[in-house]
Amino acid sequence: MKKSILITGGAGFIGSHVVREFVNKYPDYKIYNLDALTYAGNLENLKDIERKENYQFIKGNIIDSEFITSIFEKYKFDGVIHLAAESHVDRSITDPLAFAKTNILGTMNLLNAAKESWKDNYEGKRFYHISTDEVYGTLGETGLFTEETAYDPNSPYSASKAASDHFVRAYGETYGLPYVISNCSNNYGPNHFPEKLIPLCINNILNKKPLPIYGDGKYTRDWLFVIDHARAIDLIFHKAENGKTYNIGGFNEWQNIELVKELCKQLDEKLGNPKGTSEQLITFVKDRPGHDLRYAIDATKLNKELGWKPSVTFEQGLSITIDWYLNNKEWLQNVVSGEYQEYYNERYQ
């Protein structure tokens, strides 16, 4: 059946992989990629599919309510997969209001537009909101986040995402809006903007710069390969019951220091460096405020109900990721220099 799907934040890291998955897998769907192309949005991520007939890019910001209403009226979307968000914790500490605007008000603009557009018939419609495990707060040395874990956000970023989750559920309860939500753990993989830990360290190793590690390096995260996440999103969008929430995780916990050491080891092997060369770049830096000790996702529900599981181990996924960056140094250079932002002007104006 032909569907018209809006994917917000589709030029970003996770969003670009989701757009690619849907454009390639569903040629009968029309996929609209809405992105404001702020610093982390990069249309070079989608060069391989940008000329496909079932793909269209729309430049715009979800905080512009009139614009959002107008594109719902124009394109008659059957579904929304909402990934657009401010997502960097350090940035949220510096500018929390920007996170409230995008993550809360932006989500509400989409909800209002969907509600108005679909009010006569919710049949076949779906609003899929992508969230984060950070809404659950922090864990001690044991235990896992489940879909029943109480929300306990500790940063402006996670607080803004928690609020947006609550609004999605509220629109479902109050207006009957058909929705699903997923909360994912830390993603890694190709095309990741190099402010995040793994691409930052890869770039710094290639340039022989220090590898900054917060505190004692024992902060623990569950890591999810981004392509596995995109496949989970596809599955949830098509198969989940309305009103359900799923946690998506890699069953894959690593302390930051151990992760960076594994990264150093693999890069030294791939670059032909003497063993231990890159580890010498590790530098411990002052901790950030409100830093959560440990996140760990229990994705059992998703596995049991929809049959999803990760396709690669972390070591395998990390190797694929490193190879991608080594083979795409020009992409990395363009991102670091800011030149990637010129691609939109060349291609779309």
BARO-438597 format. One record per residue (C-alpha): residue in one letter; x, y, z. Coordinates in steps of 0.001 Angstrom, whole numbers, padded with zeros to 6 digits, always signed. Layout:
AXYZ ...
This chain:
M+000000+000000+000000 K+001333+003437-000909 K+002212+005529+002132 S+003484+009060+002595 I+005942+009115+005515 L+007511+012166+007163 I+010870+011499+008820 T+012056+014451+010907 G+015777+014946+011485 G+016499+012737+008504 A+019822+014411+007679 G+021199+013643+011126 F+023133+010610+012260 I+020354+008155+013165 G+017802+009846+010901 S+019889+009407+007746 H+020152+005666+008364 V+016380+005457+008917 V+015687+007440+005732 R+017988+005145+003745 E+016363+002028+005218 F+012853+003193+004266 V+013717+004623+000829 N+015527+001436-000222 K+013174-001065+001392 Y+009827+000521+000457 P+009903+001811-003134 D+006101+002266-003037 Y+006351+004698-000098 K+007096+008370-000567 I+009654+009366+002075 Y+009876+013042+003032 N+012985+014026+004964 L+012434+017171+007036 D+015568+018720+008515 A+016567+022207+009613 L+020216+021496+008672 T+021594+022882+011895 Y+025162+021922+012735 A+024530+018132+012965 G+022353+017815+009850 N+024371+016746+006836 L+022831+015990+003448 E+026085+014381+002325 N+024940+011481+004527 L+022267+010738+001908 K+024098+011244-001392 D+023456+007635-002378 I+019657+007952-002306 E+018985+011664-002894 R+017939+011209-006534 K+015552+008313-005945 E+011964+008948-007052 N+010438+008012-003703 Y+012592+010471-001724 Q+012138+014198-001171 F+014052+016574+001092 I+012233+019435+002849 K+014252+022119+004609 G+012482+023472+007665 N+012407+023664+011433 I+009915+021839+013652 I+009696+024874+015958 D+007922+026783+013154 S+004307+025746+013777 E+002851+027434+010680 F+005385+025749+008442 I+004707+022342+010009 T+000949+022782+009528 S+001494+023780+005894 I+003545+020689+004975 F+000969+018367+006576 E-001696+020062+004451 K+000422+019855+001312 Y+001804+016306+001519 K-000955+014474+003454 F+001412+012331+005527 D+000150+008940+006677 G+002902+008527+009235 V+005512+010477+011160 I+008826+009090+012392 H+010077+011826+014670 L+013837+011917+015254 A+014569+015650+015048 A+016059+016731+018364 E+018810+018581+020069 S+020738+015685+021555 H+024131+016662+022940 V+024164+016757+026752 D+027051+019241+026990 R+025238+021666+024691 S+022072+021320+026795 I+023979+022426+029877 T+025160+025539+028032 D+021839+026387+026348 P+018886+024535+027931 L+016268+026797+026331 A+017225+025661+022832 F+016527+022088+023933 A+013122+023022+025361 K+012167+024761+022113 T+013186+021978+019754 N+012493+018880+021819 I+009281+019965+023558 L+007644+022697+021461 G+008850+021141+018200 T+007303+017808+019155 M+004058+019528+020135 N+003921+021306+016768 L+004168+017935+015026 L+001547+016406+017328 N-000865+019284+016698 A-000366+019098+012943 A-000832+015315+012906 K-003959+015547+015086 E-005491+018192+012834 S-004509+016433+009591 W-005786+013021+010714 K-008808+014108+012760 D-011379+012692+010350 N-009808+009235+010218 Y-006948+007773+012267 E-007070+004496+010318 G-003636+003619+008907 K-001985+006618+010594 R+000878+006485+013061 F+003016+008959+015034 Y+006302+007293+016026 H+008367+009215+018556 I+012040+008259+018976 S+013412+008954+022454 T+016396+008043+024631 D+017287+005879+027625 E+018517+009041+029373 V+014930+009865+030412 Y+015246+007097+033012 G+018095+008791+034866 T+021005+006742+036127 L+021585+003191+037335 G+023869+001840+040023 E+026226-001034+039289 T+023350-003470+038707 G+019904-003445+037129 L+018488-002505+033717 F+016071+000072+032376 T+012772-001511+031330 E+009706+000045+029756 E+008230+000298+033281 T+011187+002203+034790 A+010097+005537+036266 Y+011367+008658+034528 D+014130+010471+036419 P+016014+012776+034001 N+019146+014541+035241 S+020210+016888+032404 P+018336+019576+030464 Y+018608+017292+027427 S+017037+014269+029112 A+014412+016456+030819 S+013356+017874+027443 K+013118+014391+025931 A+011140+013115+028923 A+008680+015991+028502 S+008240+015234+024815 D+007569+011539+025600 H+004856+012588+028053 F+003208+014881+025506 V+003098+012099+022911 R+001402+009781+025415 A-000957+012571+026481 Y-002063+013164+022880 G-002711+009438+022589 E-004807+009358+025757 T-006596+012682+025258 Y-007190+012763+021507 G-006799+009112+020522 L-003756+009915+018364 P-002213+006597+017233 Y+001366+006556+018521 V+004328+004384+019444 I+007481+005363+021343 S+010931+003837+021573 N+013772+004691+023938 C+017216+003769+022661 S+020682+003495+024126 N+023831+005201+022773 N+024152+004749+019017 Y+027389+004417+017069 G+028288+003773+013446 P+028988+005532+010113 N+028133+009224+009607 H+028229+010116+013314 F+028924+013817+013935 P+032378+014049+015581 E+031338+015717+018819 K+030275+012317+020219 L+032723+009969+021914 I+033541+007372+019241 P+033895+009620+016150 L+035641+012268+018269 C+038241+009727+019373 I+038686+008357+015843 N+039248+011864+014489 N+041614+012790+017320 I+043666+009606+016896 L+044002+010306+013165 N+045212+013805+014041 K+047297+012733+017066 K+045223+014879+019428 P+044337+014067+023077 L+041410+011703+023738 P+039353+013470+026452 I+037737+011142+029014 Y+035410+012548+031677 G+036214+011887+035353 D+037665+008442+036031 G+036372+006979+032759 K+034108+004482+034499 Y+030838+005897+033192 T+029034+002953+031602 R+026809+002959+028522 D+024938+000391+026458 W+025972+000759+022806 L+023728+000105+019803 F+024894-000128+016182 V+022948+002531+014279 I+021929+000218+011412 D+020427-002198+013949 H+018528+000761+015400 A+017171+001718+011971 R+015944-001863+011468 A+014274-001815+014885 I+012516+001452+013982 D+011247-000107+010752 L+009911-003096+012700 I+008216-001018+015403 F+006680+001388+012881 H+005085-001441+010930 K+004371-004120+013541 A+003881-002582+017005 E+000472-002007+018552 N-000591+001601+019058 G+000211+003022+022481 K+003191+000736+023082 T+006696+001686+024159 Y+009821-000333+023374 N+013354-000055+024690 I+016047-000606+022046 G+019481-001564+023320 G+022533-003483+022241 F+022807-005804+025269 N+026268-004351+025235 E+027669-002383+028205 W+031070-000716+028135 Q+032839+001646+030500 N+034054+004705+028587 I+037703+003992+029361 E+037455+000366+028192 L+035607+001407+025047 V+038292+003960+024163 K+041041+001391+024802 E+039303-001062+022444 L+039008+001732+019871 C+042714+002542+020275 K+043672-001122+019879 Q+041645-001600+016698 L+042844+001665+015152 D+046490+000884+015907 E+046064-002504+014194 K+044340-000971+011152 L+046871+001895+010865 G+049905-000326+011478 N+050908+001625+014594 P+053031+000046+017333 K+050806-001493+020027 G+049709+001084+022605 T+050442+004139+020450 S+046933+005610+020534 E+046352+004807+024229 Q+049042+007328+025070 L+046654+010052+023833 I+044080+009320+026570 T+043612+012390+028766 F+041292+012545+031777 V+039354+015821+031987 K+037109+017484+034554 D+033720+015807+034872 R+030584+017493+033560 P+027651+018451+035851 G+024837+015922+036328 H+026774+013109+034671 D+024815+009831+034907 L+026922+006906+036072 R+025408+004067+034088 Y+022725+003366+031487 A+021723-000157+030528 I+018703-001113+028436 D+016636-004277+028683 A+015384-004877+025129 T+013715-008195+025968 K+010207-006920+025172 L+011237-005896+021646 N+012935-009263+021133 K+009999-011331+022427 E+007149-009393+020822 L+008671-008350+017482 G+011682-010667+017115 W+014369-007966+016957 K+017935-008502+018137 P+021287-006848+017347 S+023010-008239+014245 V+026615-007503+015308 T+028732-007588+018454 F+030219-004303+019612 E+033705-005317+018468 Q+032330-006130+014998 G+030281-002939+014802 L+033211-000853+016008 S+035451-002383+013342 I+032862-001574+010630 T+032592+001969+012014 I+036355+002564+012082 D+036708+001224+008531 W+033988+003618+007363 Y+035781+006631+008855 L+039135+005514+007432 N+037511+005165+003998 N+035640+008463+004269 K+038277+010901+005511 E+036951+013567+003145 W+033499+013351+004822 L+035165+013687+008221 Q+037271+016623+007040 N+034205+018384+005616 V+032318+017969+008889 V+035180+019154+011073 S+035831+022166+008834 G+032133+023020+008402 E+032334+022687+004612 Y+029589+020021+004651 Q+027075+022826+005222 E+027757+024110+001717 Y+026431+020902+000157 Y+022791+021968+000571 N+023420+025213-001320 E+025154+023369-004160 R+022544+020639-004441 Y+019234+022296-003589 Q+019480+025980-004468 
